[in-house]
Each structure stands twice: as C-alpha cells, then as structure tokens.
Amino acid sequence: PGAVLSELIACGKVPKVCLDKVFRQNEGSRIAENAKTIRHGQTRLDYGDDFQLWNSPDIQQSARCLEELYVQEVQRYGIDNVVLLTPFRKKTDTGVQALNQRLQARLNPPGPEKPELTLGKRVFRLGDKVMQIRNRDEVSNGDIGYVRKITLDEDGWSVEVDFGDKRTVCYCDADSIGQLDLAYAQTIHKSQGSEYASVLISIQQAHGRMLKRPLLYTAVTRAKRRVAIVGDPAAIELAIRTTDTEKRGTRLALRIAEKETETKRRN
C-alpha cells in the first residue's frame, strides 16, 4: 500500500526522465490534442471525423446508438481493433453487462451451427469475444480471446478459448468459467494498458461518482485512429473538471528529505 513511485518523484532526490512524446496517435490527431486538453482540465474539446460527440443524454437512446456505432466500426476496422468503454459494469443499459448482451446478439447471434452454454443469465456462444478477468497460470487478468469450442454432453460441459500465442485454455467447472466474461464492451478500468484503432465511450450523468478526469483521459487515450463519445456533454464537462482527489498520506517524500537532512548533519 502507498504511492511509492509518485512519492519518489516528489522527493526530488531520485533521478527521473519525463516521457512526453505521443506515439499512439499521429501528429496533429484530435485524439492527442484533446487528451492534452483533458489532462489540463480544459473543457473545450475539438470535434471532427477522428474525435466525435454523439449528444445523447438519454440512457436507452445511448445504448442503441453505441450498438449501431460498434457494428459500424467493426465493419470498418475489424472486431479486434474496436472496443466499447463505459464506467460501470452492472448499472444501467450502458453498463458492460447490458451492452455485451446487445453486442453479442448483433455480432454473434445464435444459430443451429453454434453451440452455446447458458449459466444463469450468462451465455457463451461459439465465436464469442471473451476476457479473462482473473490471473491464472496460462493467462492474465485482462487477456482477450475467442471461444473456439463448446462441448455439451452427459458427462458435463467444457469451453475452450484461444487467447493467441498458442495459448488455449479449457473451462470445465463453475469456478473457472466464473473467470470469463464477454469482451465486446469493457469497463474503462479494465482497458488500461490496451490500445485499439477505434474506441467508443459512454459518458452519462448517471455515471455520477465515476466521472473523473483520469477516467475520461484513460478512455480517450486507448484510441489510435478514432474516438466517439456517446452521452451527455454536461457529464463530459463534469468529468474533465473533477480531479481524483483521493490521495494516500504516506509522507514518504517528506521522510526521505528528512532522512537526507539528518544524514548530512551526522556527516
């Protein structure tokens, strides 16, 4: 626990290098410029073909809009290069779970040639895009794969997922399948460290306490070529104006400085 890296930088006693060149987006990209604007707490964003705003304060209308945009972007860039990001996992029609059900129905609808496994309200179907949500030996939390085989017989069931790099994982009990989720839509937190050609972002007033500058900045900077924000302009402005005020009072930087002063006195 703590904030070791930021405290070491803050103490001023440790050599550091600041990386400030953007490589993910092309020079002059609205994505890079708007990311800088957001980081500096400025609310006037520049919209155009590569950075779009779909004004939709209504939750259900936003869900429909996100669904159509996702299908459109998948046709443009391919399913591996598109992601839909939202702050909430369960709440509202624009939460991850509700959006994944909509997108699964559009991108991978049921058919006689597609076996599927139903567990409560969860359905996994042959061809589904899925995410590992806990670390295990073969795969890590956040890894994306595709369902390549589903077996259902009198002895039970099993689901095989191809995560690439010759990593195929079998899920054959409730505990292991509980580590798997659909991955057409993801929470913004889960997307950290990833990048996609096209990123769709849901930002609504209903997202309330999640509307903070670092969250919006993280979502926007996942994109290489296109960003489309669907939601309420007032919620976007609120997110930009709201800094993450949660700080950990470790006093590490101060203690390092005090220790150095004490050492100098002794010498």
N, C-alpha and C positions, 0 to 999 in steps of 0.2 A: 504494500500500500504506500501511497505517496505520489509525488510528481518529480521523480528523480531527474529526468532529462531537463525539464524546464528550470528546475532549481539549480542544476549545474551551470546552465547557460546564464541564469540570472546572477549568479555569484560573481561573474566576471573574472574568475581565476582559472578557467579551463579554456584552452584554445578551441575555436569553433569556426566553421565555414558556413556561410549562408547561401543556399541554393535558390536562385531567383529566376532562372531561365525556364520557360514553359516549353516542354517537348510534346505534350499530348495533343495540343491543338496547333494548327498552322498560325504563322504570324499574321496579325490582323483579324483573327477569328473573333466573332462576337462572344463566343463562349469564354475565351481567355479574358477579354476586356470586361465582360460582365462579372466574371469570377473576381477580378480585381476590385470592381465596383462594390460587390457584395462584401468582400473582405474589409473594405474601408468604411463600411456602414452607410454607403450612399444608396438611395432607393431608386434613382432614375436609371433604369436599365435600357439598353439599346436592343430593340426587337427587329428581326428580319428573317430571312429564309433559314438561317442556321441557328436562330435563337427565337423561338416563337412563344407567344402567350395566347392561350385559349381561355377567354374570360368566361368562367362558369362557376358562380358561387353555389349553385345547387349540386348537392352530393350525387344524386341519382343521374342527373344530366352529365356530370363529370365522369361517372363510371362508364356511361355509354360512349362518351367522347374518347376516353382513354382506350377503350376496347377497339374502336374504329381506327384510332391512330396507331395502335400497336400492330394491328393486322396490316395497315398500310406500310409501316416502317419495316416489318418483317419481309414484305414483298420487295422492298427497296434494298435492304441490307442483308437479309437472312436472319434466321432466328438466333444464331449465336452472337450476333452483333447488335442486338436490341434488348433493352431492359426497361421495365416499368418500375419506378421507385415511389414509395409512399411512406410516411412516418409511422403509421400504425400497422400492426399485424392483424388484429381481430376486429377493431371497431370500424363501423360504418361500411357503406357499399364501396368505398375506395380504400379499404384495408386490404392487406396482402391476401388473406384467405378468400375474401369475396371476389377480388379481381382474378385470382388464379383460377377459380371455378369458371368465370366468364371466359377467360382466355383459353383454358383447356377445351371448353366446348366449341370455340371458334377454330383454334389451331389444330386440335387433335380430337375431333368428335368421335363418338362411339361407332363401331361398325362390326359386322359379323366376323371379320378377319382380325379384329383387335381384342385379344383377351384383356380383361381388367380385373382388378382386385378392389373390393369395397370393404372398408373398415370404418364402421360408424358413418360419419359424414365425409370421410376422405375416400377419394377414388384415384387409383393409379392405373394408367392405361398404357398399353404398348406404344412406345414412341414418345411418351411424356418427357418434357424437360424437368429435371428434378435437382434438388440441392441437398447435400449432406449438412445437417445442422449441428452435429457434434463431432469432435475428433474421435477417430478410431485408427487402428493400425494402418489400414490401407489408404484411407482418405482423410482429409482435414475438414474442419468446420468451414463451410462456405464453398466447397468444391461443387462444380456443376457437372451433371452427367445426363444420360438419356436411358430410359427404360428399354432394354433390348430383348427381354424375355420374361414372360409371366407364366408360371406353371400352377395349375389348379387340378388337384386330383384327390382321391380318397385318403391319401396319406398327409394331406395338408396343402400348403401353397408356398411359393417362393417367387421373389422378384429379383431379376438380375439387372444391374445398372452399369453401363460403360462410362467411366469417368475420363477416358482417354489415357494416353501414355501406357497402354496395356494394363490398365487397372480396371478390372471387372469385379464388382462386389455383389454378393448374394445376400438378400434379406429374407429370412425364413421364419421369423417369430415377431411377436408384438414389440419386444424391446428394440430390436434392430430396425424394424420398419418405422418406429417412432422417431428415428434419427433422420428420416427422409421427408422432404416436403416438395411440393410443386415449385417451380422456379421461373415461371413466366413473369411474375411480379415478385419483388423483394422489398424488404424494409431498407431504408437508406443506410441504417447502421450496418446491415449485412453486406452492402455493396462496397464498403471501404476497401481500398486496395485493388478494385477491379476497374476495367475500362471497356467502353462499348462505342461503336460508331454512333448510335442514336440512343438518347436517353429521354424517356417520358417521365415527368414528375407531377405528382398530385399534391397540391398545397391548398388546404381549405381552412376556414375559420374553425371548423370542428376539430382540427388537429391541435388546437389550444396550446397546452404546455410544451408540445414538441416543437413549436415554431420558434426556432432559434437560428441565429446567423450561421454557426458552424454546420448545422444540419443541412441548410439550403446550399451552402458552399460545397459541402461534400457531394451532394446530389448533382449539382451543376458540373463539377469538375470530373465526374465519371465519363463525360462525353468527349469524343474526339471530333465529331463532324456536325451533329445536330442535337439541339435541346428543344423540347416542347414542354412548357409548364401549363398544366390544366388546373384551373381553380380560381380563387378569389384574389384579385390584385391587392386588396386590403390585407389579406393574410400574408402575401409575399412581402409587403412593406413591413408588417409586424415582425416577420421572421428576420428581416435584414436589420431592423432596429434593436432586436433583442439579443444581447450578447449572452454567452454562457457564463453566468455569474458564480457557478459552483467552483470554489477554489479549495484546495486542500492546504490546511495550515500546518505544513511540516516544519517551517522555519529553517529548512536545510541550507538555503543560500546564506542566510544570516549567520548560521552556526559555522559554516565554512569560513566566512570572513572573520568571525570572532576567533576561530582557531588559528588562522594565519596571523592575526594581530598578536595573539598570545605567544605563538612560536617566535615571532620577531622580537618580542620583549625578552624572552629567555635567552636569545642569541645575542 
